[in-house]
């Protein structure tokens, strides 16, 4: 997929991407770096995070890696501070870190629920709070893009706990957008559908099917007849982070091949 942005579209901007060691986060971090941004990437796996950092650096990108868990509020504060120490400011937060666990409510343990809430909801809240404080201190606005899901907009079987966390992100986004509009901080959310990432394979792990069979089934379900790619989400995030979206805040952007339009 060719880029729709100028090579220097984000020159001079600093972008923080959580959950950037694989999938959508990795793809988006690489895309921002390829278009001139300084990029701080976060993850919990040193090997995978290091590989993403090195890949960006090898392409000439200005990148740094911070390892830690966004479910820890103190770490989220440190992560923003590390970003500012390294690059001087924070312009964009892509609040991407998240996990997905499947099962009906009667098969969801307290530990499962707490784990989902900790990363998907608390982690997003802690990161957004730290980013807002920094952006307000800078005084010239910023952009926050939260990661929701089509599961925050429509219902699926075996996903009540995960969907509840993504529904929470919907309202977090809307309320933050209203609260911080006069600060010049725009807050939006992307709501991906089925994307070709490791998380997609994990979602089908309880069935005896191959990755190829999964994707063929998904093509039948998605109106456009294809599975999305991480760069599809990256381009949407980059649009919401850019001046082209200067009048866009509080929006929920489904990127799902038409699934939620049914």
Helices and strands as residue ranges (DSSP letters): E 14-17, H 23-34, E 38-43, H 46-58, E 62-67, H 73-87, E 92-95, G 105-107, H 110-116, I 117-122, H 123-138, E 142-147, G 150-152, H 160-180, G 181-183, E 185-192, H 198-203, H 211-221, H 230-241, G 243-245, E 252-255, G 259-261
